[in-house]
Amino acid sequence: MLNRTVIEQYLGRLGLPEPAAPSVAALFALHRAHVERVPYETLDIQLDRPTTIDPADSAARILRGRGGYCFHLNGAFGTLLAALGFQVEWHVGGVQDQSPTAEAGADGDHLVLTVDCEGRRWLVDVGLGDGLYEPLPLREGEYRQGPFTYRLTASEAEVGDWRLEHDPQGSFLGMDFLSAPARQADFEAKHVWLSTSPESPFARVACAIRRDADGMDALRGCMLVRVDAAGRHRHEITDPSEWYATLADRFGLALPEYGPAEREALWQRVFAVHLAWKEATATHA
């Protein structure tokens, strides 16, 4: 689905040459570059700007300097990997966040990739925000990446399938995913809900997240968080110029397609949510 020009430009976005052949070393290099250079972000949802999850559209979005969430990121990345000769499968997943009512299970709000390479199957996921920095071998075990420890285990919610448990410092508890292969149509309805429903977490709070070898940066609303070996560092941003500079400098989101009116509307929405959150926090303190 990606033509030669798009493949070359995509690799240019990642700062990598085309691998001579599919290999584990190439898979790891591509994964690291993707999470370092292509941010997890949900800004368009705040402005009611519709997106598709067609992998060609998602790849074009990435080439414009944008990121996205799992359907965009893993959809485009999986399609790039397939174009480079990797054996890729999509899977239905579900992320269990840290809210008290969150339930485990693969409810379809997450797209997961697996790749068969050099005789092993790998869990590949560039769409989990503060999730994986590198692929994990698809076998039960505990894995350390930077400040985070992950655990792959059998899913209790989906019998016969898989669960990735996140580090306690992470933004979610875990992610269950099915072993059976999936296709784009399996995610369309959930994408519509996530990107348009007022109840969607993406509609409630704007976010941008970038992973690196040492940790992660996350901007949720007006709170910038850095997690690394030194711990968790928080910084409140209440100035729109600083907020947009942070998006550009930390996350590579210069947002040239947003004009002055859209920038003002986005900031006003984000800041209003932040003030409401601070008031609620103070009330319950």
TAVENGI-V594959 format. One record per backbone hydrogen bond with DSSP energy under -1.0 kcal/mol. NH is the residue of the N-H (numbers start at 1). CO is the residue of the C=O. If there is no record, write none. Layout:
BEGIN
NH_CO + NH_CO
END
This chain:
BEGIN
7_3 + 8_4 + 9_5 + 10_6 + 11_7 + 12_8 + 13_9 + 14_10 + 16_11 + 27_23 + 28_24 + 29_25 + 30_26 + 31_27 + 32_28 + 33_29 + 34_30 + 35_31 + 36_32 + 37_33 + 38_34 + 40_209 + 41_68 + 42_207 + 48_45 + 49_44 + 58_54 + 59_55 + 60_56 + 61_57 + 62_58 + 63_59 + 65_62 + 66_61 + 68_39 + 72_69 + 73_69 + 74_70 + 76_72 + 77_73 + 78_74 + 79_75 + 80_76 + 81_77 + 82_78 + 83_79 + 84_80 + 85_82 + 86_81 + 89_114 + 91_112 + 93_110 + 94_176 + 96_174 + 102_99 + 107_105 + 108_93 + 110_93 + 112_91 + 113_124 + 114_89 + 115_122 + 116_87 + 117_120 + 120_117 + 122_115 + 123_136 + 124_113 + 130_128 + 136_123 + 138_121 + 139_137 + 141_152 + 143_150 + 145_148 + 148_145 + 150_143 + 151_165 + 152_141 + 153_163 + 155_161 + 161_158 + 162_177 + 163_153 + 164_175 + 165_151 + 166_173 + 170_167 + 173_96 + 174_96 + 175_164 + 176_94 + 177_162 + 178_92 + 182_90 + 186_183 + 187_184 + 191_187 + 192_188 + 193_189 + 194_190 + 195_191 + 196_192 + 197_193 + 200_197 + 204_200 + 205_201 + 208_219 + 209_40 + 210_217 + 211_35 + 212_215 + 216_227 + 217_210 + 218_225 + 219_208 + 220_223 + 221_206 + 223_220 + 224_235 + 225_218 + 226_233 + 227_216 + 228_231 + 231_228 + 233_226 + 235_224 + 237_222 + 243_239 + 244_240 + 245_241 + 246_242 + 247_243 + 248_244 + 249_245 + 250_246 + 253_247 + 258_255 + 263_259 + 264_260 + 265_261 + 266_262 + 267_263 + 268_264 + 269_265 + 270_266 + 271_267 + 272_268 + 273_269 + 274_270 + 275_271 + 276_272 + 277_273 + 278_274 + 279_275 + 280_276 + 281_277 + 282_278 + 283_279 + 284_280
END
